[in-house]
Amino acid sequence: MNLLRDLSALEEYVPGRGVDEVAREHGLDPDDLAKLASNENPLGPPPAAEEAIHEAAEGVNVYPTALHNDVRDEVAEALDAPAENVVLGPGADGVFDTVGRAVLEDGDGVLTPEPGFSYYGMSARNLGGYESSYPLRDGDGFEYDAERIVDTYDGEKVVYITAPNNPTGTDTTLETVERVADGVEGIVFVDEAYWEFSDRPTAVPLALERDDVAVARTFSKAYGLAGLRVGYGVLPDKLASAYRKVVTPFCVGSVSLYAARGALGDDEHRRETIELARWGRDYMSEELEPPTYESHGNFVLADVSPMDAGEVAAELERRGVIVRDTTSFGLPSCIRVSVGTRDETRRAVEEINYVYEEGTA
Ligand SMILES: *Cc1c(COP(=O)(O)O)cnc(C)c1O
């Protein structure tokens, strides 16, 4: 008997490199490293969330039944959405998995942006489905083009639109989302992991008006809780009921739920985070020598060609700046640089310019 499924078509997720890993490898002090590889919040967690985490400790012997629903209600209120349409998950990634469980049967597909976030395809393949992709083209700044997406569409059950997109920073419009939803049969899943950094209106109202648009959000980026794994979705009625049937019981831990509540209430931390991200992406696009793409997120994609992104990232690491080599996204001559603190961002720009000038001189 084969103890495992045939997983030969599957690959492990490639995360951005961590501080401890890089410090150990190069004999550097972790405190001297600027980690700008995973689009995390450079300001740390919201103080209100930190406080909530301490308070949560004494209650962790009980399952978070009422707490889960209370936090869901608070998220719903913040979104001005009915609580029945809001679902929580272990990160937005957990929301993608659970929606997949409700939607995909063996052999069903998801359609994803390329270059884009790799977990959509991983999640689909985990469930016996397949991934196919529509291109975002470098020539037009990686813009979303509804017509091209609809033309590429071939019966997939879920069509992902990541806006702003990781790693390109491209945003979309609600008109594009609607045109795609009108043109395909599946569910259009708008991943708003970076929405807080953009100035576009949210697609949440579309998920409430239509039965074929869903939205995912996360506490990992603007809310500064990446380590706690909390995300949420706004789903049309039927999909939300289906979600509740297939979700893992107690899929978000109580400490994470308390922290999410704290983060939701910390407007000041969020405002500062967003202001910093906007400053940082403008600063990088003005000051970086390698060409950059316009970003609506908390990161910037820079084109270091003719240099090899892997080599540039490795040299930057030796110099204490960790960035994301986007080869695994299909962009072997680009690096993605997260906005850090003002000091970290300035230092990153200096180091990147140095490495780029040495390499292209
Ligand atoms: C970071 C990120 C997420 C969120 O992941 P979590 O599981 O919530 O931490 C989702 N989509 C994209 C495109 C991301 O970059």
The ligand as an ORCA input file, in Angstrom:
! r2SCAN-3c Opt
* xyz 0 1
  C       0.972     37.876      2.978
  C      -0.057     37.480      1.987
  C      -1.243     36.866      2.389
  C      -1.592     36.661      3.812
  O      -1.126     35.591      4.379
  P      -1.566     35.176      5.842
  O      -1.832     33.723      5.671
  O      -2.786     35.924      6.233
  O      -0.406     35.509      6.699
  C      -2.202     36.586      1.438
  N      -2.016     36.898      0.160
  C      -0.898     37.504     -0.249
  C      -0.775     37.864     -1.681
  C       0.122     37.791      0.643
  O       1.245     38.361      0.201
*
